[in-house]
């Protein structure tokens, strides 16, 4: 809707202009004069002759779209080659450079070499898939052209026009970049000019700050950032720390949720960088980057990718000098958060994973089956007590070594000299520390609190998860020594304070009981290496439906095998202590790799025996083997003294491999029977 205005001093005909009213959007159109008035006629309302004239002028001005068509097909060609290469050549070059820089460090060189091979395999797989898709589309297009040319000549003209139109569409000139500030920061907000987001929006941000008691001055006008968010820089009369404590109130004043507002320090303590988003950055799930680019991971320097923050940044947790506490109600996503940490840590062969399950299900079985878990057992309070005693004894050994090395704590160059980083994951810790849970509860708590207080310097780190964040489950002496804390959805502010620290909920600080709506894996993360507490959501990592953990553990197992750090490849003082104390081994989940400790020398599950047979043939560099030498190799490699050739044949048949088949000439024999590698792989999980 429009109105006409004129200048009163004019004595002649009034000067007519079209002024958009604020109550209704302006109509795009052509101004024409009619009976002394000015009206806006929509572009579609012009006559057919006028539309034809405009179309001819447009086509002529653009040389009948010839340059558009050529440019369009050039862009499509470049797009195809860009998709063919993607980022793989750069990633391969980076991995090769890392391998070159790792010369002299066997473990680092092995990790880097594994990464180069993984990147090349990913590139090959990408090109095969890309070529297949291209071939399908090319075949369809070629088939259509052939049919039109040979069987339906009348379709030639439409096909030619479609081809020209495709090129012209992709070759059309780029539209000028527009940067309107579309999200209203307060009631009645109006879009700012496209060239730069101007003063009105900054004034509304300053007004919101004033409501909270902060005076400020805009240093950098509001501008659009990649991804559609906006930032502005403001000098405050108070500190940025004081403003960050009121982020939720600021979000409310700007008509946003707290996940859509972020405050960080600028060039000095009173300069705030304020980031605003139009949509909730945690609304949709994201896959773990390790699914696309598995390992290796430098958990000490780079950290383990576990989730993402407000701005879409990957959140990494360093595995060094910090214990971790993850809490949340059932189905809050704490298990996925812990799984991200475990899977990433498994990609660093220097980390010894000790997994104590809180339930009897198979949540951690993939790490046992792959031999990645140095220790893994399901609910067993007495064994956990023995594990803590073994860790305390090993802490004393490590501290003596540190003394010999004139070090006060573990450093990167002493990790392997001390025996690796001990990462002890206790899932559903209430199973072991809840009041009345078992007779040894008090002693177990005392051991855990001692480890939390004094074992970090020796490289022994705890990861505790619980759905009952209460002081009688996680005493203050234990929680206060957990520097990394992740509070997902809980039932009350008291439970939130148990995880994050007393006094935060209820005083304007982070409160994990107020997620609206709650999203699995979303929580307040106190990451000391990132300098504070902020929202983070864990990556989507699925085992039950997509089998992602099992697939990633195959990569991790290969990395560890190359470094000599797979379970059973190195002297493990912790498992030696547990075996001596209990008579049972829980290395890699016990003899059957299922989290149930058993006696050493016992036979594993048939499925695992198939995988061991695959490994034996692969290591020997052969594609077939008779039962007798295969049984000898398994006895020597894995310590199965009761494994005879007959028992091996029986177990492999039970696992679906079938009976031995003729092998052709082998071992000087004409045609003995045995097992082929392809048949073993078909029945195994490797």
C-alpha positions in Angstrom: 0.0 0.0 0.0 1.3 3.5 -0.9 0.5 7.1 -0.4 1.3 10.2 -2.5 3.1 13.2 -0.9 3.9 16.7 -2.3 5.7 19.8 -1.2 3.3 22.6 0.0 5.4 25.4 -1.4 5.0 24.1 -4.9 2.6 26.2 -7.0 2.6 24.0 -10.0 1.9 20.4 -10.3 2.9 18.4 -7.2 6.0 16.3 -7.2 4.7 12.7 -6.7 6.7 10.0 -4.8 5.8 6.6 -3.6 6.3 6.2 0.2 5.9 2.8 1.8 3.7 2.8 4.9 5.2 1.0 8.0 2.1 -1.0 8.6 2.2 -3.0 5.3 5.0 -4.2 3.0 5.7 -2.2 -0.1 4.5 -3.6 -3.4 7.1 -3.9 -6.0 5.7 -2.3 -9.2 5.8 0.4 -11.8 4.7 4.0 -11.0 2.2 5.3 -13.6 0.2 8.5 -13.7 -3.6 8.3 -13.8 -6.1 11.2 -13.4 -3.6 13.3 -11.5 -2.8 10.5 -9.0 0.1 8.1 -8.7 -0.5 4.4 -8.2 1.8 1.4 -8.1 1.0 -1.3 -10.7 2.5 -4.7 -10.0 4.9 -6.0 -12.6 2.6 -8.9 -13.5 -0.2 -6.4 -14.3 1.4 -4.9 -17.4 0.0 -5.9 -20.8 1.0 -9.0 -22.8 2.6 -6.7 -25.4 4.6 -4.9 -22.7 5.8 -8.2 -21.2 6.9 -9.4 -24.7 8.8 -6.2 -25.3 10.6 -6.5 -21.9 11.5 -10.1 -22.6 12.9 -9.2 -26.1 14.9 -6.4 -24.5 16.2 -8.7 -21.8 17.3 -11.4 -24.3 18.9 -8.9 -26.6 20.8 -7.2 -23.8 22.2 -10.6 -22.8 23.1 -11.6 -26.4 20.4 -14.3 -26.5 21.9 -15.8 -23.3 24.9 -17.2 -25.2 27.4 -16.1 -22.6 25.1 -17.5 -19.8 25.0 -20.9 -21.4 28.8 -21.1 -21.9 29.4 -19.9 -18.4 26.8 -22.3 -17.0 28.4 -25.4 -18.5 31.9 -24.2 -17.4 30.6 -23.9 -13.9 29.0 -27.4 -14.0 32.3 -28.8 -15.2 34.3 -27.1 -12.5 31.7 -28.2 -9.9 32.1 -31.8 -11.1 35.9 -31.8 -10.8 35.6 -30.1 -7.4 33.2 -32.8 -6.2 35.6 -35.5 -7.6 38.5 -34.2 -5.7 36.6 -32.8 -2.7 39.1 -32.1 0.2 40.8 -35.5 -0.1 44.0 -34.5 -1.8 44.6 -31.8 0.8 43.9 -34.2 3.6 46.3 -36.8 2.1 49.0 -34.2 1.7 48.5 -33.0 5.3 48.7 -36.6 6.6 51.9 -37.2 4.6 53.4 -34.1 6.0 52.5 -35.3 9.5 54.1 -38.6 8.8 57.3 -36.9 7.6 57.4 -34.8 10.7 57.0 -37.9 12.9 60.2 -39.5 11.8 62.0 -40.8 14.8 58.9 -41.4 16.9 57.8 -44.9 16.2 54.3 -44.5 17.8 53.6 -41.2 16.1 54.9 -42.4 12.8 52.7 -45.5 13.0 49.7 -43.3 13.7 50.6 -40.9 10.9 51.1 -43.8 8.4 47.8 -45.3 9.4 46.1 -42.0 8.8 47.7 -41.7 5.3 46.4 -45.1 4.4 42.9 -44.3 5.8 42.8 -41.0 3.8 43.8 -42.8 0.6 41.2 -45.5 1.1 38.5 -42.9 1.8 39.6 -41.0 -1.4 39.4 -44.2 -3.5 35.9 -45.0 -2.1 34.7 -41.5 -2.7 35.9 -41.6 -6.4 34.2 -44.9 -6.9 30.9 -43.7 -5.6 31.2 -40.4 -7.4 32.0 -42.2 -10.7 29.1 -44.5 -10.2 26.7 -41.7 -9.7 28.1 -39.8 -12.7 27.8 -42.9 -14.9 24.1 -43.4 -13.9 23.2 -39.8 -14.7 25.2 -39.9 -18.0 23.6 -43.1 -19.0 20.1 -41.7 -18.4 20.9 -38.5 -20.3 22.5 -40.4 -23.2 19.5 -42.8 -23.3 17.1 -39.9 -23.5 19.0 -38.3 -26.3 19.2 -41.5 -28.2 15.5 -42.2 -27.9 14.6 -38.7 -28.9 17.0 -38.7 -31.9 16.2 -42.2 -33.3 12.6 -42.8 -32.2 11.0 -39.5 -31.5 12.4 -36.6 -33.6 9.7 -34.2 -32.4 11.4 -34.3 -29.0 14.7 -32.9 -30.4 13.6 -29.3 -30.1 12.4 -29.6 -26.4 15.6 -31.4 -25.5 17.7 -28.8 -27.2 15.8 -26.0 -25.4 16.2 -27.9 -22.1 19.9 -28.2 -22.6 20.2 -24.5 -23.4 18.0 -23.7 -20.4 20.2 -25.8 -18.1 23.3 -24.0 -19.1 21.6 -20.6 -18.9 20.2 -21.3 -15.5 23.6 -22.2 -14.0 25.3 -19.4 -15.9 23.1 -16.6 -14.8 24.9 -13.6 -13.2 25.2 -13.7 -9.4 22.7 -11.5 -7.6 24.2 -8.8 -5.4 24.8 -10.0 -1.8 22.1 -8.9 0.6 22.7 -8.8 4.3 19.4 -7.9 6.0 19.3 -8.5 9.7 16.2 -10.7 9.5 15.8 -11.7 13.1 14.1 -9.0 15.3 16.2 -8.3 18.3 13.3 -6.5 20.0 9.7 -5.7 19.3 9.2 -3.5 16.3 12.7 -4.1 14.9 13.1 -3.0 11.3 15.6 -4.4 8.7 18.9 -2.6 8.5 20.4 -1.6 5.1 22.0 -4.4 3.2 25.4 -2.7 2.8 26.2 -3.0 6.5 23.9 -3.7 9.5 23.4 -0.2 10.7 22.8 1.6 13.9 19.1 0.8 14.7 19.9 -2.9 15.4 23.0 -1.9 17.4 20.8 0.5 19.4 18.4 -2.3 20.3 21.3 -4.4 21.5 22.6 -1.4 23.5 19.0 -1.0 24.8 18.9 -4.6 25.9 22.2 -4.2 27.7 20.9 -1.1 29.4 18.0 -3.1 30.8 20.5 -5.3 32.5 22.5 -2.4 33.9 25.3 -2.2 31.3 26.2 1.0 29.5 28.1 0.6 26.3 29.4 2.0 23.0 29.4 0.2 19.7 32.9 -0.4 18.4 32.0 -2.6 15.4 28.5 -2.4 13.8 26.5 -5.5 13.5 27.7 -7.7 10.5 26.7 -11.0 9.1 29.0 -14.0 9.7 29.3 -17.2 7.7 26.4 -19.4 8.5 23.9 -16.6 8.9 24.6 -15.4 12.4 25.5 -11.8 13.3 28.1 -10.2 15.5 28.8 -6.8 17.0 31.5 -5.5 19.3 30.7 -3.3 22.2 32.8 -1.5 24.8 31.1 -1.9 28.2 31.3 0.1 31.4 31.7 -3.3 33.2 33.6 -6.5 32.6 32.7 -9.1 30.0 32.7 -11.7 32.8 29.9 -9.8 34.5 27.9 -9.8 31.3 28.5 -13.5 30.5 27.0 -14.4 33.9 23.8 -12.7 32.6 23.7 -14.4 29.2 20.3 -15.9 29.7 18.8 -12.5 30.7 20.4 -10.9 27.7 18.9 -13.6 25.5 15.5 -12.8 26.9 15.9 -9.1 26.3 16.8 -9.8 22.7 13.8 -12.1 22.2 16.0 -15.2 21.8 16.8 -18.5 23.5 20.1 -18.7 25.4 21.5 -21.1 22.8 21.1 -18.3 20.2 23.3 -15.7 22.1 27.0 -15.9 22.9 29.2 -13.4 24.6 33.0 -13.6 24.4 35.8 -11.2 25.4 37.2 -8.9 22.7 40.6 -7.1 22.9 40.3 -6.2 26.6 38.3 -7.1 29.7 35.5 -4.6 29.0 35.0 -5.3 25.3 32.3 -7.8 24.5 31.8 -9.7 21.2 28.1 -10.5 21.0 27.0 -13.2 18.7 23.4 -13.6 17.7 21.7 -16.4 15.7 18.4 -16.6 14.0 17.8 -20.3 14.7 18.6 -22.7 17.5 22.1 -24.1 16.6 21.3 -27.3 18.5 18.0 -28.1 16.8 19.4 -30.8 14.5 21.9 -33.6 15.3 25.4 -33.8 13.7 27.5 -36.9 13.0 30.9 -37.4 14.7 33.7 -36.2 12.4 35.5 -39.4 13.2 32.9 -41.3 11.2 34.1 -39.6 8.0 37.8 -39.3 9.0 38.6 -41.9 11.7 41.8 -41.4 13.6 44.4 -41.2 14.6 43.7 -38.7 17.4 46.2 -36.8 19.5 44.1 -36.7 22.7 46.9 -35.1 24.7 47.4 -32.0 22.5 44.4 -31.7 20.2 41.7 -33.4 22.3 38.9 -35.7 21.5 36.0 -34.4 19.4 32.9 -34.9 21.5 30.3 -32.3 20.3 29.7 -28.8 19.0 29.1 -25.4 20.5 26.7 -22.6 19.8 28.7 -21.2 16.9 29.1 -24.7 15.3 32.6 -25.1 16.5 33.8 -28.6 17.3 34.2 -29.1 21.1 37.3 -31.1 22.0 38.2 -32.5 25.4 41.9 -33.0 26.2 42.8 -36.2 27.9 45.3 -34.9 30.3 45.4 -33.6 33.9 41.6 -33.6 34.3 39.0 -36.0 35.6 35.6 -35.8 34.0 32.0 -36.0 35.4 29.0 -36.4 33.1 25.5 -36.4 34.6 22.0 -36.4 33.4 18.6 -38.2 33.7 17.7 -41.3 31.7 17.7 -40.6 28.0 19.4 -37.3 28.4 22.2 -38.4 26.1 25.1 -38.7 28.6 25.8 -42.2 27.2 26.4 -40.8 23.7 28.6 -38.0 25.1 30.7 -40.6 26.9 30.8 -42.8 23.8 32.2 -39.9 21.8 35.0 -39.5 24.4 35.7 -43.3 24.5 35.8 -43.7 20.7 38.1 -40.7 20.3 40.4 -41.9 23.1 40.5 -45.3 21.5 42.1 -43.7 18.4 45.2 -42.7 20.5 47.2 -45.8 21.3 48.9 -44.1 24.2 45.7 -44.3 26.2 44.8 -47.5 28.2 41.1 -47.8 28.4 39.6 -49.3 31.6 35.9 -49.6 31.2 33.6 -50.5 34.1 30.0 -50.9 32.9 27.0 -49.9 34.9 24.6 -52.3 33.2 24.7 -55.8 31.8 23.8 -54.8 28.3 26.3 -54.7 25.4 26.9 -50.9 25.3 30.7 -51.4 25.4 31.1 -54.8 23.8 32.4 -53.3 20.6 35.5 -52.1 22.4 36.1 -55.5 23.9 35.6 -57.4 20.7 38.1 -55.2 18.9 40.7 -55.7 21.7 40.8 -51.9 22.2 39.8 -52.0 25.9 42.7 -52.9 28.1 40.2 -53.7 30.9 36.4 -54.2 30.5 33.9 -55.8 32.9 30.3 -55.5 33.7 28.8 -54.7 37.1 31.1 -56.2 39.7 31.7 -54.0 42.8 34.4 -56.3 44.3 36.3 -56.2 41.0 36.0 -52.4 40.8 37.5 -52.2 44.3 40.3 -54.4 43.2 40.8 -52.2 40.2 41.1 -49.0 42.3 43.6 -50.7 44.5 45.6 -51.7 41.4 45.5 -48.1 40.2 46.7 -46.8 43.5 49.6 -49.3 43.5 50.4 -48.3 39.9 50.3 -44.6 40.9 53.1 -45.2 43.4 55.1 -47.0 40.6 54.5 -44.1 38.2 55.5 -41.5 40.8 58.7 -43.3 41.5 59.5 -43.2 37.8 58.7 -39.5 37.7 61.1 -39.0 40.5 63.8 -40.8 38.6 63.1 -38.5 35.7 63.1 -35.4 37.8 59.5 -34.6 36.8 56.6 -33.6 39.0 53.9 -34.9 36.7 53.3 -36.7 33.4 54.5 -34.8 30.3 54.0 -35.7 26.7 57.5 -37.1 26.4 57.0 -39.3 29.5 53.7 -40.8 28.6 55.0 -44.1 27.2 57.8 -44.3 29.7 55.2 -44.4 32.5 53.1 -47.0 30.6 50.5 -44.8 28.9 47.6 -42.7 30.1 45.1 -44.6 32.3 41.6 -43.5 31.4 39.2 -45.2 33.8 35.5 -45.0 32.7 33.0 -45.9 35.4 29.5 -45.9 33.9 26.4 -45.3 36.1 28.7 -44.8 39.1 25.6 -44.9 41.4 25.7 -48.7 40.9 28.9 -48.7 42.9 28.7 -45.7 45.2 25.0 -45.3 46.1 24.1 -45.8 49.7 23.7 -49.4 50.6 24.9 -50.6 47.1 27.4 -53.1 48.5 29.5 -53.9 51.6 32.7 -52.3 50.2 31.0 -49.0 49.2 32.8 -46.8 51.8 36.3 -48.2 50.9 35.6 -47.9 47.2 34.6 -44.2 47.7 37.7 -43.5 49.7 39.9 -45.1 46.9 38.1 -43.1 44.2 38.5 -39.8 46.1 42.2 -40.6 46.6 42.7 -41.2 42.9 40.8 -38.1 42.0 42.9 -36.0 44.4 46.4 -37.2 43.7 46.6 -39.4 40.7 46.2 -36.9 37.8 49.9 -36.0 37.8 50.7 -39.7 37.4 48.5 -39.9 34.3 45.5 -41.8 35.9 42.3 -40.1 35.0 38.6 -40.9 35.9 35.5 -40.5 33.8 32.4 -40.8 35.9 28.8 -40.9 34.6 25.6 -40.9 36.6 21.9 -40.4 36.3 21.7 -39.7 40.0 23.8 -36.5 40.5 23.5 -36.4 44.3 26.1 -35.8 47.0 25.5 -39.2 48.5 26.5 -40.7 45.1 29.1 -38.2 44.1 30.5 -36.7 47.3 31.9 -33.2 47.1 35.5 -34.4 47.6 35.0 -36.4 44.4 33.1 -33.9 42.2 35.3 -31.0 43.2 38.4 -32.7 41.7 36.6 -33.3 38.3 37.7 -30.3 36.3 35.7 -31.3 33.2 31.9 -31.4 33.9 29.1 -32.0 31.5 25.6 -31.5 33.0 22.8 -32.7 30.6 19.1 -32.6 31.5 18.6 -33.1 35.2 15.5 -32.9 37.5 16.5 -30.0 39.7 18.8 -27.1 40.3 20.3 -29.0 43.2 21.3 -31.8 40.9 22.7 -29.3 38.4 24.8 -27.8 41.1 26.1 -31.2 42.2 27.7 -31.5 38.8 28.7 -28.0 37.9 29.3 -26.5 41.3 27.2 -25.2 44.2 25.4 -21.9 43.8 25.3 -21.7 40.1 21.7 -22.7 39.5 19.3 -20.2 41.1 21.7 -17.3 40.9 21.6 -16.7 37.1 24.3 -19.2 36.3 24.0 -22.4 34.2 21.1 -24.6 35.3 20.7 -28.0 33.6 17.2 -28.4 34.8 15.9 -25.7 32.6 16.4 -27.0 29.1 13.4 -26.1 27.0 13.1 -28.2 25.0 15.5 -30.8 26.3 17.6 -32.3 23.5 19.6 -35.6 23.9 23.2 -34.8 24.4 22.7 -31.1 25.0 24.2 -29.9 28.3 26.3 -27.3 30.1 29.9 -28.2 29.6 32.6 -26.8 31.9 35.7 -27.4 29.8 38.7 -25.9 31.7 40.9 -26.0 28.6 38.4 -23.8 26.7 38.1 -21.4 29.6 34.6 -21.7 31.0 31.1 -23.2 30.9 29.0 -23.1 27.8 26.4 -25.1 26.0 27.5 -28.1 23.9 25.7 -31.0 22.3 27.3 -34.3 21.7 27.8 -35.7 18.2 25.4 -38.4 17.1 27.2 -41.7 17.3 25.1 -44.8 16.9 25.9 -48.5 17.4 22.6 -50.2 17.6 21.2 -49.3 14.2 24.3 -48.1 12.2 27.1 -50.0 13.8 29.3 -46.9 13.8 31.2 -47.8 17.0 32.1 -51.3 15.7 33.3 -49.8 12.5 35.4 -47.2 14.2 36.9 -49.8 16.6 38.3 -51.6 13.6 40.3 -48.5 12.8 41.3 -48.1 16.4 42.4 -51.7 16.7 44.6 -51.4 13.6 46.2 -48.2 15.0 46.9 -50.0 18.3 48.1 -53.2 16.7 50.7 -51.2 14.6 51.8 -49.5 17.7 52.0 -52.7 19.8 49.2 -51.4 22.1 46.4 -53.8 21.5 45.2 -55.8 24.5 47.5 -58.8 24.9 50.4 -57.1 23.1 52.0 -55.4 26.1 52.7 -56.1 29.7 49.7 -54.6 31.6 50.4 -54.2 35.3 46.8 -53.4 36.1 45.4 -56.6 34.6 48.3 -58.6 36.1 47.2 -57.2 39.5 43.6 -58.1 38.9 44.4 -61.6 37.7 46.6 -62.2 40.7 43.9 -60.8 43.1 40.9 -62.6 41.6 42.2 -65.4 39.4 40.3 -64.0 36.5 41.2 -61.8 33.6 39.1 -58.9 32.2 41.6 -57.9 29.5 39.6 -56.8 26.5 36.4 -58.0 28.2 37.7 -61.4 29.3 38.3 -64.5 27.3 35.0 -64.2 25.4 35.3 -60.4 25.0 31.9 -59.7 26.5 32.7 -58.0 29.8 32.7 -61.2 31.8 36.1 -62.0 33.4 37.4 -65.5 33.0 40.4 -67.7 33.5 43.3 -67.1 31.2 43.9 -69.9 28.7 40.2 -70.6 28.3 38.7 -70.7 24.8 37.0 -67.6 23.5 33.6 -67.4 21.9 33.4 -69.0 18.5 32.8 -65.7 16.7 36.0 -64.2 18.3 37.9 -67.3 17.3 37.0 -66.7 13.7 38.4 -63.2 13.9 41.5 -64.5 15.5 41.9 -67.0 12.7 41.5 -64.1 10.2 44.2 -62.2 12.0 46.5 -65.2 12.0 46.2 -65.8 8.2 46.6 -62.1 7.5 49.7 -61.8 9.7 51.2 -64.9 8.0 50.5 -63.3 4.6 48.6 -66.3 3.3 45.1 -66.8 2.0 44.6 -70.5 3.2 45.9 -72.6 6.0 45.4 -76.2 7.3 43.7 -76.7 10.8 46.9 -77.9 12.5 49.2 -75.0 11.8 46.3 -72.6 12.4 45.6 -74.1 15.8 49.4 -73.9 16.6 49.4 -70.2 15.6 46.4 -69.4 17.8 47.9 -71.2 20.8 51.1 -69.3 20.5 49.6 -65.9 19.8 46.7 -65.8 22.2 47.5 -68.4 24.8 44.8 -71.0 24.2 46.5 -74.2 25.5 43.3 -76.3 25.1 42.8 -75.4 21.4 43.5 -78.5 19.4 42.9 -78.9 15.6 39.8 -80.9 16.2 38.4 -78.4 18.7 39.2 -75.6 16.2 37.3 -77.3 13.4 34.3 -77.8 15.7 34.3 -74.2 16.9 34.7 -72.8 13.4 31.9 -75.0 12.1 29.6 -73.7 14.9 30.5 -70.1 13.9 29.3 -70.7 10.4 32.6 -71.2 8.6 31.7 -74.7 7.7 33.9 -77.8 7.4 37.5 -77.7 6.0 37.7 -77.6 2.2 40.3 -78.7 -0.3 43.1 -76.1 -0.5 45.1 -77.2 -3.5 48.8 -77.7 -3.3 50.1 -76.3 0.1 52.8 -77.2 2.6 54.2 -79.8 0.2 50.9 -81.7 0.2 48.8 -82.3 -2.9 45.4 -81.2 -1.8 44.9 -81.1 2.0 41.8 -79.7 3.5 41.7 -76.5 5.5 40.3 -72.9 5.6 40.4 -70.1 3.1 40.7 -66.5 4.2 37.6 -65.4 2.1 35.4 -68.0 3.9 36.7 -66.9 7.3 36.0 -63.2 6.5 32.5 -64.1 5.3 31.7 -65.6 8.7 33.7 -63.1 10.9 33.2 -59.5 11.8 36.6 -58.1 10.8 
